[in-house]
């Protein structure tokens, strides 16, 4: 056979191998992150969590014998920018899966316009809107953080713990804000609480004084459901106008930047909720130690560990499927979280890969807690009741809401 003939034969064999399972291909994972815009405060830390997972996986031998790579794209915390970025990740970079986005208002259009259409699994570590549970996504949308159907109940419990029998609500006008406001209101009123006023707000405005006047009764605390950039403006105007002096927050407002910019003296005593794993598990302790070794002190912001776990489950699913094909990965995401499988954690990737290679089931217990995706791609979870004390975020307790 001629050299050209041998080359053609080899290329043909390689093509057949890739087409048959894709096991030879490098695993590329896209990361949709808000590196600019309203949620920029969370973008960098989530990127650290994603990169940390990839570094650990590659140090343990990579995925199917190849190092995995992360392709970063900025959503700008805007739906259309997020959709455009996701489309580039899929069509140009050729990613096999996507981690993100953070905000539900970006995640949902990405899932509807890109993930479900192109057939690429998408796992958000931060999007909490209840709308996602029943979204028509062809089973390509998952998340590693619990739905706001649970956070609304948790928040109502925290309000009761803080002695609040009435609140006013301002929420960002998107799926996250509306869904969480509705979930909280239902739980709070069922427990005997009173919502004295509710107003949606649009991001990017110079003044929110009209909305503040509309919901304030001069006595009740303000529940603010939003993100740091516009949330700071609302809080400053609430204080300057004398509309509110006590505050209740959700996960999207748990940012040291807010305390730094407004002053601890105005926010001390404020409370809130955030999805948070118990920190006494081996997985959580491994994650904290690994993060601090690579990036320094773990910041008091959410969704670093959930992004980290999303990368791990994608990599394990690729190993279980013996393929980097997006549909094959999607079809094995639940299999690597088998409650009857051998327990494995973030530091056990090489062991987990060996078990999967031998046909054994594994149950990945993540840094953020259990990652058992249900039929809708949702997970259960625990929440933290936190308070601001002397300008610092302090965890009061971690609990499961009584839903």
Secondary structure, DSSP 8 states (H G I E B T S, - for coil): --HHHHHHHHHHHHHHHHHHH-TTS--EEEEEE-SSSTTHHHHHHHHHHHHHHHHHHHHTT-BTTB--EEEEEE-TT-HHHHHHHHHHIIIII--SEEE--SSHHHHHHHIIIIIHHHT-EEEESS---GGGGG---TT-EEESS--HHHHHHHHHHHHHHTT-SEEEEEEESSHHHHHHHHHHHHHHHHTT-EEEEEEEE-TT-S--HHHHHHH--SSSEEEEES-HHHHHHHHHHHHHTTS-S-EEE-GGG--HHHHHHH-HHHHTT-EEEEE---TTSHHHHHHHHHHHHHHSS--S-SSHHHHHHHHHHHHHHHHHHTS--HHHHHHHTTTTB-TTSEEE-TT-HHHHHHHHHTT--EEEEETTEE----TTS-----EEEEEEETTEEEEEEEE----
